[in-house]
């Protein structure tokens, strides 16, 4: 069979047209950004106006420093933290601050000292973007560079990613190239849910053959289940009630389940383990009183890793007797997810290699900016079939 191929300047016309479309698209991006940069076109973003109120606003586009990048979002995801921030005022009042910290993007501009990224590159964007030359980073806690939790910059200390453009500090240290076999929607899960859920597993120091309790199997807890399984846990007991989350948790490696509505979590755990308790606990949900249940369920010498954002409450409760009157060798550690490029590259390699499937996390998929507010309110209302809402802006 002979198929005739038309050419333009010796190039097959399909290849030529695709190249022209790609070039035109990049030119449009650059022109739009130039307009923003010069003040010709205000940038739109979805913002927290004050505690309990949100809406679309116009702001000046962010400026690019010599080590930084300006990106546009390709897809964004809504986090429970956005709910805590907007409606609970968990980090204090913020006025006209663009929300969002979970996304993947396309580079629009880079500073003159950026070496590894250029306009047009598709990138993974971690929710935590440390300053890698800080003393905290040198001490091994880059997520706290500049002060406690200060590596969390998006929608905390500066505008977030729910805008037409967003700023990334230390681009070479924080961005990572998006692998071609990972979709923008799945890439959003890599920005926060995977590194946070896995960090609970790291903090709990899960070892081969451990019995692990995962409290909370929302999108973060599901990644804790997956991380515990990848680290070699032989028995994973998951705490949750929503059928969709239970179904997905089974797929990620959970063996048994506890319904907290049926009574004390720790009492159910002790019954299931013949009074021994578990080796490790990953806390990815609950509230300040959850620590009491975790300590009671833990063996002496066990470890607790918490990544749950405690949006309210003054104190965390630790039971004196079950903590061995202070001497039970029951370690409690809580931490903000590590950010940065290396973390993104390593975690994305698990997805690229087929070791970690992120698609089950995405239960509510939207297309277009016009659905962003709906996705945010869906996260607040938390319907029974919800795990994670994602808004794709450009495939």
Helices and strands as residue ranges (DSSP letters): E 7-8, E 11-12, H 13-37, E 43-50, E 53-59, E 69-77, H 80-83, I 84-88, E 97-98, E 102-110, E 122-125, H 135-138, G 142-144, E 166-168, H 171-174, E 175-177, H 184-191, H 193-204, E 211-215, H 219-230, E 235-239, H 243-252, E 256-258, G 260-262, H 265-272, E 278-283, H 290-297, E 298-306, G 324-326, E 331-334, H 341-352, G 359-361, E 362-367, G 369-371, H 372-381, E 388-392
